[in-house]
Amino acid sequence: MEMRFVSTGSYLPEQVVDNDFLSRIVDTSDEWISSRTGIRQRRVVTAGEGTACMAAKAATKAITRAGIDPQDIDLILVATMSPDNYLPNTACEVQAEIGAVNAVCYDLSAACTGFIYALNTAYAFIKAGIYKTVLIIGSEVLSKMLDWNDRSTCVLFGDGAGAAIVQATDIGLFESILGSDGKRKDALTCASRYIVNPLVSKAISLSDKESLDYVRMEGQEVFKFVVKTIPGTIQQVIEKAGCTKEEIRYYVLHQANQRILESVAKKLKEPIEKFPMNLDKYGNTSSASIPILLDKMNKKNKLNRGDKIILSGFGGGLTWGTTLIEW
Ligand code: COA
């Protein structure tokens, strides 16, 4: 069995936060942010919105466009590093919201590579003949993980969700290279809760318990890692698939930074026009960025059956993944 994309959907919170707004709360400027990153705006959730509800909204659009019955979904995978709860998982919350009563549901955490890992998990299940219809979602509320006093991180990220329905099919193309390097885990971090139980001898002060950690990043390390790693994985995947780069219609990369995408394009000697971008509007939405971009392209009828497309994600862990699909 092979796998194909059937539909996409996305949801972005309505609240727009532009660079000028940020320059009023931290020492930054529209000029600095846009010239270093390409980001001009991002969307941020307001009260009542969350990772699961955005995921469900994106999923509902994908289901409607696919014209399928939610009861036909066998598996729901949600890639997120910002779930609303430790329990239940986000995928179960989505299941309840959309009525996908027959689905197996779980979350997958791989930072900005999450959607690519989830896509590969879906492919493995479909290839093995275990499931036929899979709903894959990337959904993030990164605004709650940011230190809004830290100008080096708060300007980069945004909230949002993207979804795709993939199904088993007879013929298709799917080649991947995935990787992880835990030794470089400190490049992007955000700690969870302190261990507080009767066996922990170290007294933890109330202020320790209450102080939450936020996203910390070694920006230049991450930049160098991506530019060094991703072009090679793209070349290898194209070779593995027996294709040439001339046959690649689009390189849909994780929307972290315009300069990163330009460097990758330059290394591959490919025109930047083949690298669609929307990070100027939405910032870095981590696991949601690739499915949001695919959905925006899909709505503009830019994706045609038979198009060969590279999808590539990279981020904390460190993790990375590049996949060649045929639309
Ligand atoms: N506004 C103004 N100045 C800022 C700033 C901001 N928002 N953020 C950092 N600066 C300052 C720094 O304090 C530093 O000042 P100093 O020279 O006085 O110490 C200066 O700008 C340069 O900082 P540096 O971190 O070296 O900048 P950079 O050119 O590496 O750009 C990033 C920073 C974050 C834009 C860049 O490293 C990057 O894009 N990295 C990849 C990050 C990423 O995409 N992560 C997610 C991957 S999934």
Residues whose N, C-alpha, C, O or C-beta is under 5 A from the ligand:
A	BS01	COA	D27 T28 S29 W32 R36 C112 R151 S152 V155 G219 Q220 V222 F223 A256 N257 F314 G315
